[in-house]
């Protein structure tokens, strides 16, 4: 099964304005709530969260409608972020600034179901970074330049190490996949990954499709059988 590992999207970012605004924000950074996932200091400033709560411990959740998210008071200090969010013609849920301090490490982990193929997209815009940041997705290092915009498949195992002498700050946005975002991906630099499904699961799917005995279900069987034969 082929999935998108990551993609560099062709979206404009006003980096000088973004850097200036982030540097001037009040020092209200909170330690990331997933304390088991990192060593050192990984901090958050929520700009959009559930109900617009600035100190929300869990600023995003799968399956929650975009209408349930709102701007926090901090977003008013970031007009360039607001302009960028307005460019996204898809359901925008959470938006956060994430600061991985120098010498800190995010351990290998995955965010279940958070992937383009599941209708969810996590976008990263590097605000401040350095060449010694190692962002690895499913065994492949991805180098993200300041002011670029990246989709990462958070459902795949990923990890980050800031081995540089400066902090790494990303604007991270969770949004829903719609026709507009799908069109953006057709113009993006895309890196894909082929995942192998469990052979027992593939056999169950084949038998289930045979039992359904419809033209659509029968048409899916050859691809699944080909995937099963490759695993032998």
C-alpha positions as CSV (number, residue, x, y, z in Angstrom):
1,X,0.0,0.0,0.0
2,X,1.5,3.3,-1.1
3,X,1.2,6.3,1.2
4,X,2.6,9.8,1.2
5,X,5.6,10.1,3.6
6,X,6.0,13.8,3.2
7,X,5.4,16.6,0.7
8,X,6.7,20.1,0.2
9,X,3.7,22.3,-0.7
10,X,3.9,25.3,-3.0
11,X,2.3,27.8,-0.5
12,X,3.7,31.3,0.1
13,X,5.1,32.1,3.6
14,X,6.1,35.6,4.7
15,X,9.1,34.5,6.6
16,X,10.5,37.8,7.8
17,X,7.1,38.9,9.2
18,X,6.6,35.5,10.8
19,X,10.0,35.5,12.5
20,X,9.5,39.0,13.8
21,X,6.1,38.2,15.2
22,X,7.1,34.9,16.9
23,X,10.2,36.6,18.5
24,X,8.0,39.3,20.0
25,X,5.3,36.9,21.4
26,X,4.8,36.9,25.2
27,X,6.7,34.1,27.0
28,X,3.8,31.8,27.6
29,X,5.4,28.6,26.3
30,X,4.0,25.4,27.9
31,X,5.8,22.1,28.0
32,X,4.3,19.7,25.5
33,X,1.7,17.4,27.1
34,X,3.2,14.2,25.7
35,X,6.1,14.2,28.2
36,X,7.0,10.5,27.5
37,X,7.8,11.4,23.9
38,X,10.7,13.7,24.4
39,X,13.9,14.5,26.3
40,X,14.8,18.1,27.1
41,X,12.5,21.0,26.4
42,X,9.7,20.8,23.8
43,X,7.3,23.7,24.3
44,X,4.0,24.8,22.8
45,X,2.2,28.1,22.1
46,X,-1.4,27.4,21.0
47,X,-2.7,29.8,18.3
48,X,-5.9,27.8,17.5
49,X,-7.3,25.2,19.8
50,X,-10.5,23.5,20.9
51,X,-12.7,26.4,22.1
52,X,-9.8,28.9,21.6
53,X,-8.4,28.0,25.0
54,X,-4.8,29.3,25.3
55,X,-3.7,26.9,28.0
56,X,-5.4,23.8,26.5
57,X,-3.3,20.7,27.3
58,X,-4.7,18.9,24.2
59,X,-5.2,21.6,21.5
60,X,-6.3,19.1,18.8
61,X,-8.2,15.9,18.5
62,X,-9.0,13.6,15.6
63,X,-12.6,13.6,14.4
64,X,-13.5,17.0,15.8
65,X,-15.1,19.4,13.4
66,X,-13.1,22.5,12.4
67,X,-16.0,24.7,13.7
68,X,-15.1,23.5,17.2
69,X,-11.7,25.2,17.0
70,X,-11.1,28.9,17.5
71,X,-8.3,31.4,17.7
72,X,-6.6,31.9,21.0
73,X,-5.7,35.4,22.2
74,X,-2.1,34.9,21.0
75,X,-3.2,34.7,17.4
76,X,-4.0,38.4,17.5
77,X,-0.3,39.0,17.9
78,X,0.5,37.1,14.6
79,X,-1.2,38.8,11.6
80,X,1.2,36.9,9.2
81,X,0.0,33.6,10.7
82,X,-3.6,34.7,10.2
83,X,-2.9,35.6,6.6
84,X,-1.3,32.2,6.0
85,X,-4.2,30.4,7.6
86,X,-6.6,32.3,5.4
87,X,-4.8,30.9,2.4
88,X,-5.7,27.4,3.4
89,X,-9.0,26.7,1.7
90,X,-9.5,23.6,3.7
91,X,-10.9,22.9,7.3
92,X,-8.3,24.4,9.6
93,X,-8.3,22.9,13.1
94,X,-5.4,23.5,15.4
95,X,-2.5,25.8,14.9
96,X,0.5,25.8,17.3
97,X,4.0,27.0,17.6
98,X,6.3,24.2,18.7
99,X,9.8,25.0,20.1
100,X,12.3,22.2,20.3
101,X,15.1,23.7,22.3
102,X,18.7,23.1,21.4
103,X,20.0,19.7,22.6
104,X,16.4,18.3,22.9
105,X,15.1,15.2,21.3
106,X,11.6,14.0,20.2
107,X,11.6,10.2,20.5
108,X,10.4,7.9,17.8
109,X,6.6,7.8,17.9
110,X,3.5,8.0,15.7
111,X,0.2,9.8,15.9
112,X,-2.3,7.2,15.0
113,X,-4.5,7.9,11.9
114,X,-3.1,11.4,11.4
115,X,-2.4,11.0,7.7
116,X,-3.5,12.4,4.3
117,X,-4.9,9.0,3.3
118,X,-7.2,9.2,6.4
119,X,-8.5,12.7,5.7
120,X,-6.1,14.4,8.1
121,X,-3.1,16.6,7.2
122,X,-0.4,18.0,9.5
123,X,1.5,20.9,8.0
124,X,4.9,22.2,9.2
125,X,6.2,25.7,8.5
126,X,9.8,26.1,9.9
127,X,10.1,29.6,11.5
128,X,13.5,29.2,13.1
129,X,15.7,26.2,12.5
130,X,19.3,25.2,11.9
131,X,21.2,22.6,9.7
132,X,21.8,20.3,12.6
133,X,18.1,19.6,13.1
134,X,17.4,15.9,12.2
135,X,13.8,15.3,11.3
136,X,13.4,11.6,10.4
137,X,10.1,10.1,9.0
138,X,10.0,6.3,8.6
139,X,13.8,6.1,8.4
140,X,14.2,9.0,6.0
141,X,15.7,12.4,7.0
142,X,13.7,15.4,5.7
143,X,15.4,18.8,5.6
144,X,12.9,21.6,6.0
145,X,14.2,25.1,5.1
146,X,12.9,28.2,7.0
147,X,9.7,29.6,5.3
148,X,8.8,26.3,3.5
149,X,5.6,24.4,4.0
150,X,5.6,20.7,4.5
151,X,3.1,17.9,5.0
152,X,4.3,15.1,7.2
153,X,2.6,11.7,7.6
154,X,2.4,11.7,11.4
155,X,0.9,8.2,11.2
156,X,4.4,6.9,10.3
157,X,7.1,6.6,12.9
158,X,8.9,10.0,13.2
159,X,11.5,11.5,15.4
160,X,13.4,14.8,15.7
161,X,16.8,15.8,17.3
162,X,17.9,19.4,17.6
163,X,21.7,18.9,17.6
164,X,22.3,22.6,16.8
165,X,23.1,25.6,19.0
166,X,19.8,27.4,18.3
167,X,16.2,26.5,19.0
168,X,13.9,25.0,16.4
169,X,10.5,26.7,16.1
170,X,7.8,25.3,13.7
171,X,4.3,26.5,13.0
172,X,2.3,23.3,13.0
173,X,-1.2,23.2,11.6
174,X,-3.7,20.3,11.6
175,X,-6.4,20.5,8.9
176,X,-8.8,18.3,7.0
177,X,-8.3,17.0,3.5
178,X,-10.6,18.4,0.8
179,X,-10.6,18.9,-2.9
180,X,-8.5,22.1,-2.6
181,X,-5.8,20.4,-0.5
182,X,-5.8,17.4,-2.8
183,X,-5.1,19.8,-5.7
184,X,-2.2,21.3,-3.8
185,X,-0.7,17.9,-3.5
186,X,-0.8,17.4,-7.2
187,X,1.7,20.4,-7.5
188,X,3.8,19.4,-4.5
189,X,7.2,17.6,-4.3
190,X,5.9,14.3,-2.9
191,X,7.8,11.5,-1.3
192,X,5.9,8.2,-0.9
193,X,6.3,5.0,1.1
194,X,5.1,1.6,0.4
195,X,3.7,-0.1,3.5
196,X,3.2,-3.8,3.7
197,X,0.0,-5.0,5.3
198,X,-0.3,-8.1,7.3
199,X,-0.8,-11.1,5.0
200,X,-3.6,-12.5,7.2
201,X,-5.4,-9.2,6.9
202,X,-5.0,-9.2,3.1
203,X,-6.5,-12.7,2.9
204,X,-9.5,-11.7,5.0
205,X,-10.1,-8.7,2.8
206,X,-9.9,-10.8,-0.4
207,X,-12.4,-13.4,1.0
208,X,-14.7,-10.6,2.1
209,X,-14.7,-8.9,-1.3
210,X,-15.3,-12.3,-3.0
211,X,-18.3,-12.9,-0.6
212,X,-19.7,-9.4,-1.5
213,X,-19.6,-10.5,-5.2
214,X,-20.2,-7.1,-6.7
215,X,-18.3,-5.6,-9.7
216,X,-16.6,-3.0,-7.5
217,X,-15.5,-5.5,-4.8
218,X,-14.3,-8.1,-7.4
219,X,-12.3,-5.3,-9.2
220,X,-10.3,-4.7,-6.0
221,X,-9.2,-8.3,-5.6
222,X,-6.3,-8.5,-8.2
223,X,-4.5,-5.6,-6.5
224,X,-4.7,-7.2,-3.1
225,X,-3.6,-10.6,-4.5
226,X,-0.6,-8.9,-6.1
227,X,0.3,-7.3,-2.8
228,X,-0.1,-10.6,-1.1
229,X,2.2,-12.4,-3.6
230,X,4.9,-9.7,-3.1
231,X,5.0,-10.6,0.6
232,X,5.8,-14.2,0.0
